Amino acid sequence: MVSPVLMNSALQKSDSKFELVVIGASLGGMHALKSLLASLPSKFNFPVVAVQHRAKDSEASLGKYFSLWTSHPVFEADDKTPLIPGHIYFAPSDYHLMIDGDNLALSTEGPVKYSRPSIDVLFETAAEWYNEKAVGIILTGTGADGPSGARELEERGGLLIVQDPEEAEADVLPKSTIAATQHAKIMRLNQIASFLESLSQAANPNK
């Protein structure tokens, strides 16, 4: 668990350089994401892009569902959707969601580690385009999709946060991500929300 001292230290080192937040979640992610997104401040200065594993034939709209829990605009992404600060974007069912500069892109290429959408694909493209300006968050889940992309994001200088496995509904994904990386910051959901708020305030201190 990350102490307030370590959180402040990480913020000082980052010096408000961040521009993008990407989130990956699997089993248990709906509850974790609801809690995290509901805690975001009303003035939040980064776009948030998320992959939640779900069945390929799911017709439920994550945009509509999570709109009930946050004041921020929430959408299921379309191809070439522009990234807008304070907006939250989810991967549609059975599509990979990728970062493409200041936009989002969709792909129907084959599943990655049995997953489409893939956390690895989202994190790897975020790392490619944003490098040290990306914040990656791995939440509860199972399966092998996620640690590779998290490692890529970390190796390119991005900031990696992992939900505390002791809090996670499914601890496999958090534990495997921690094992695959070197500098992951382990936090509970309420700490993640507070830390993101601090990063956002640092990015725009007058807003």
KEKOLMAR-79686 format. One record per residue: x, y, z of N, C-alpha, C, O, CB in turn; residue in one letter. Coordinates in pm, whole numbers, plus 50000, padded with zeros to 5 digits. Glycine has a CB too. Layout:
N
XYZXYZXYZXYZXYZA...
***
This chain:
207
500854988250000500005000050000500895012450000501925012850067499045000050122M500495022449925501325034449913500945044550020499775047750038501185040749772V501945049550092501705059450196501525073150133501945075250020502855059650298S500905082850205500785096550153502135102650120502245110350025500075105350253P503175099250198504505104650170504985100050034505485108149955505495100450278V504845086950006505285081749877504445087449763504965090149655505215066649876L503155089149787502295094849684502735109049651502795112649534500835094749729M503055117049753503505130749729504835130849658505085139449573503605138349860N505705121249693507015120349628506845117349480507525123249396507875109649694S505955108049448505715104549308505165116449232505525118649116504755092649297A504295124149296503725135749230504795146249203504795152449096502605141749316L505695148349299506755158149278507655154149162508075162549083507575159849404Q507945141049153508795136249044508095137948910508735141148810509185121649066K506785135548907506065136248780505945150648731505995153248611504665130048795S505785160048825505735174348793504715177348684504995184748589507095179248749D503525171648698502375174748613502605172148464502045179248380501985189048632S503405162448431503725159948290502685151348220502735149848098505065153448279K501745145648293500865135448236499765141348149499325152648169500255127148347F499325133348051498295137947957497225127547931496215130647867498935141747826E497405115247979496475104347946496445094148058497475091048118496875097647813L495245088848087495075077848182494445066048109493415067548044494205082248304V495075054248120494495042048064494265032148178495065031248271495415035947953V493175024748168492775015548275492465001848215491835000948109491555021048354I492914991348282492574977748242491964970248358492454970848470493804970448191G490864963048330490184955448435489544942948374489184942648257489104964148505A489424932748457488764920448413487734916548519486874924748553489814908848391S487794904448571486804899848667486744909148788487764911848851487114885448712L485564913848820485384923048931485544937648893485374946548976486344919849039G485874940048767486184953548723485004963048723485174975048743486744953048588G483804957848701482654966848697482474974048831482214986048833481374958948663M482624966848941482494973149073483664982549100483474993549152482414962449183H484884978149064486054986549090486004999249007486295010149058487344978849059A485624998148881485545009848795484455019448842484645031648840485285005648650L483335014048885482255022548936482755030849054482505042849061481035014148978K483455024349145483985031349262485015041849222484985053049273484605021449360S485915038349132486985047449093486435059449016486765070849047488025040149009L485595056948917485075067748834484165077048913484145089148889484335062148715L483415071449007482535079749089483325089149179482795099349224481625070849174A484595085749204485425093849294486255104349221486915112449286486345084949373S486225104449089486995114549016486425128449043485215130149049486985111548866L487285138349057486795151949083486045157348961486255152648849487965161349119P485195167048984484395172548873485285179248768484965179248650483375182648927S486395184948814487365190648720488545181148710489435181048795487835204848766K488535173248605489595163348585490205165748447489485166248347489045148648598F491525167248443492165173048326492805163048229493615167048145493185182348371N492455150248240492995140348147491865132248085490845129948150493985131148219F492025127847960491115117647908491415104347975492565101248005491235116547754P490375096447996490505083248056490015072847954488895073947903489685082248191V490845062947925490505052547828490585039047898491605035947960491445053047702V489525031147889489465018747968489075006647885488265007447792488475020448081A489684995447920489284982347870488754974347988489454972348088490484975047799V487514969747976486904960548071486604947647995485814947747900485604966648137Q487214936548034486934923947968485454920347983484874921748090487814912648026H484864915747874483464911147878483214902147759484044901147668482484923247878R482074895547759481734886147653481644893347519481194904747512480404878947684A482094886647412482124893047281480734896247227480584905047142482864884347183K479714889147275478354891747228477574900847323476354902047312477614878647210D478284907147417477614916147512477044928247439477744934747361478584920747623S475784931147464475134942647402474974954347499474494965047462473784938647347E475374952147623475244962847723476174974347690477304972047646475534957447865A475724986547710476534998347684477225002547813476575006947908475665009947629S478545001247817479285005547934479205020747949479235025948061480755001047926L479105027747837478975042147844477735046247921477795054848009478945048047705G476615040247887475365043547955475405039448101474925046648188474185036947886K475985027748129476025022848267476865032048355476415036448460476575008548272Y478085034948312478975042848398478585057548402479025064848491480405041448350F477775061948307477265075648314476395077848438476205089148482476465078948188S475875066948493475045067848612475875070848736475325074848839474265055148632L477185068948728478025069448847479055080648844479835082048938478725056448864W479065088648739480035099548731479425111248658478545109548573481325094948662T479895123148689479425135148619480155137148487479765145848409479595147348708S481195129548462481975131148339481285124248221480615114148240483385125448357H481425129648101480885122947983481555109247964482785108247967481075131747856P480745098947943481255085347926480725079747794479545080847765480855076148045V481625073747715481245068647584481865054847560482915051647616481685078447473F481225046947475481915035847411482565041647286481895048147205480935023747377E483845039347271484625046147168484245041647028483885030147006486105043747190A484315050946933484245048146791485625050046730486505056046792483205057346721D485805045046611487065047246541487245062146514486315068946470487115039146409D488445067046541488835081046519488165090646618488135102746593488485085146378K487645085546728487125094246833488255102746891489285097246929486435085946944T488105115946898489165124346956489215122947107488185121347172488975139046917P490415123647163490605123247307490385137247364491045146747323492005117847344L489465138347460489125151147520489325150247671488805140947733487665155347486I490065159447731490255159147877488925158747951487985165847916491075171247923P488875150548055487665149448135486645139748080485635137048146487045162648149G486875134347960485975124447902486505110347929487705108247940485815126847750H485585100747939485925086947969485455078147853484305079147809485295082348105I486345069647805486055061447687486275046647721487275042847782486955065647567Y485315038347680485415023847700485525016647565484975021147465484205018547779F486245005547565486314997147447484964990647422484364985347515487424986447462A484464991047297483244983747266483464968647277484604963947272482744987347126P482404961347290482484946847294483104941347166482714945247056481104940847316S484084932347181484714924947072485564933646979485794929746864483664918046992D486024945147026486954953546950488164956847037488024959647156486254966546900Y489344956346978490504962147045490374977347039489934982946939491834957346979H490764983847147490774998447153492215003147165492944998747253489905003747273L492625012047074494015016347066494115031547071493205038747030494665011046937M495235036247122495565050347118496255053146985497165045946945496475054547239I495815063746916496395067646788496605082746790495825090346734495485063346667D497675086846856497925101246871496885107646961496725103447076497915108146735G496195117546910495155124446986493785118246965492765124147003495115139046949D493745106546903492485099846873492515085346923493545080346968492205100346722N491365078946913491235064746942491035057146812490545062746714490085062147039L491405044646811491205036046695490675022646741490995017946851492535034346615A489865016346656489325003146684489914992946588490274996346475487795003246674L490004980446634490544969846550489804956846577489414953946691492064968146575S489624948946472489034935546486490084924846465489744913346437487884933746385T491364928346479492404918046474492154907846584491434910546680493824924346489E492764896146570492474884946659492684887946806493414897246841493304873446621G492044880146892492214882047036493684881047078494464873647018491394871747113P494034888447179495374888047239495244881347375494574886447465495994902547252V495904869847389495804862047513494334859447546493884860947660496504869447631K493604855547442492184851847450491264863747476490094861847509491994841647559Y491764875847463490954887547497490844897247380491834900747316491554894747618S489624901547354489334912747264488064919247315486974913647302489194908047114R488184931247373489334940347374490444935547465490224927947560488884954247418P491644939947435492834935847509493414947547588493584958547536493884930147413S493714944847715494394954847798495794957347743496244968847736494464950247946I496494946647705497844948047651497874957547531498734966247522498394934447610D496924955947440496884964347319496704978947358497404987747306495754959747224V495774981747447495554995547490496805001447554497225012447518494374996347588L497394994247647498554999447719499765000947627500505010747639498904990347837F499984991547538501134992347448501025004247354502025010947326501274979447366E499815007047303499655018547214499725031647291500195041747239498325017647137T499245031647416499405043547501500875046247526501315057747523498645041747634A501645035647552503075037247575503785042247449504685050647457503695023947619A503365037147333503995041147207503805055947180504735062847138503435032847091E502595061047202502285074847167502595084747278502985096147250500835075947129W502435080647404502525090347513503745088547603504095097647679501285089447596Y504395076847596505605074747673505425078847820504545073747888506765082447611N506275088147868506235092048008505035100748043504845104248160507495099448043E504215104147946503025112247972501795103748002500705109048023502745121247853K501965090448004500845081348026500815076148170501855073248230500915069547929A499615075148224499375068548352498565055948323497505056648262498615078148454V499065044548366498365031948347497895026448480498625026648579499265021748277G496655021448483496065015948606495555001948578494724999948488494915025148660I496034992148653495554978448644494704975448767495154977048880496734968348632I493474971148742492544968048850492354952848861493094945148801491194974948826L491384948948936491064935048962490904926848834490494932248730489804934149043T491224913948841490994905648723491744892448728492534889748818491384913048600G491464884248626492144871548607492694871348465492514880848389491184859548631T493384860348430493904858848295495274865148279495824871248371492944864948196G495814863548156497194867848127497264881148055498364886248033497884857348045A496134886948018496134899447944496294911348038495464913348127494844900847861D497334919148019497544931048100498984933248144499504944248124496694930248220G499654923348203501024925748253502014929848145502874938248171501524913348319P501924924348026502864927847919502724942447880503724949547866502654918847797S501484947047862501264961047828501674970347940502204981147915499814963347793G501424966148064501824974248179503344975548184503874986348213501304968048309A504054964648155505514965148154506014974548044506964982048065506114951148135R505394974047927505784982847817505574997447855506435005947828504974979547690E504455000447917504185014247958505215018848060505705030148052502765015448018L505545010248154506535013848255507915015848193508625025348228506595003048364E508305007048102509625007948040509785020547956510905025247937509874995747955E508685025947906508755038347827508595050847914508445061947862507675038247720R508625048948044508625060348135507275064048193507195073448273509145071948065G506225056848157504905059748212504795055848359505615048348411503845052648132G503775061048423503515058148564502505046748573501425047648514502995070748638L502845036248646501985024548657501445023248799502205023548896502735011748618L500125021848809499435019948936498685006648930498035003648830498465031848968I498784998749036498094985849043497234985549168497684989149277499114974049042V495994981149152495124979849268495714969749366496204959249326493704975549226Q495664973049493496164964249598495494950449585494264949549593495894970349739D496284939749564495674926449550494814922449668493864914749652496754916249530P495124927449787494324923849904492924929849898492004924649962495024928450031E492744940449822491444946749806490694941249685489464941149683491594961849795E491434936849583490834933049455489914920949470490204911649545491924930049353A488804921349397487874909949396488564897549339488344886449387486614913249313E489404899549237490214888749179491654893649178491974903549111489714884849033A492534886949249493894892149268494904887249166496074891249172494364888449404D494504878649071495464872848976496104883748890497334884148878494764862448886V495304892248829495834902648741496714912648816497804915748770494684909948672L496274917948930497164926949004498484920249043499544926349028496474932049128P498434908049092499664901249135500604898649018501804900749029499324888049204K500054894148905500914891148790501504903948731502614903748679500124883648682S500764914948739501294927748690502424932648781503454937448732500174938348683T502254931548910503304935449003504564927048979505674932348982502824933749150I504384914048955505524905248931506234908448800507444906248788505074890748930A505494913548702506064916048569506724929748557507394932548458504994914848464A506544938248656507054952048649507974954748767508104946548858505884962248647T508614966348764509594969648868509184981148957509644981849072510894972848805Q508334990148908508075002348983506585005049002506185016549022508715014148913H505774994648996504334996749011504015002249150504554997649251503564983648987A503125012049153502665017849279501375010549317500395010849243502435033449267K501385004149431500264995949476499365004349565499795009449669500764983149551I498115005849524497185014549596495795008149603495415000049518497105028549529M495065011949705493655008549713492875018549627493395028949588493145008749862R491625015149598490835023449505490715037849551490835047049470489455017549487L490485039949682490335053749728491645061449717491625073549696489855053949872N492775054649730494075061149712494315064649565494855075249534495195052149764Q493905055649476494075058349333493305070949295493825079549225493595046249248I492055071949340491235083649308491875096449360491925106549289489825082049366A492375096249483493025108049541494295111649465494585123449443493335105749689S495045101549426496285103849353496005109949216496695119249175497075090949339F495005104849146494635110449016494195124949030494515133348946493515102148952L493465127949136493055141849159494275150749177494315161949126492135142849283E495285145849250496515153649271497235155949139497725166849114497435146549370S497305145649055497945147248925497215157348839497825165448771498025133748853L495885156748844495085165848764495275180348810495395189348728493605162048772S495305182448942495515195948994496895201148958497065213048932495325196049145Q497885192348958499235196448922499325200348775500095209148737500235185348953A498535193548693498555196348549497945209948519498385216848426497815185448471A496935213948597496275226848575495995233048711494845232948756494965225248492N496995238548777496815243448915495835254848929495345257349039498115247848969P495525261948820494605273348829493175269848795492315278548790495065284348739N492925256648771491555252648734490915244948847489765240748835491545244248605K
***
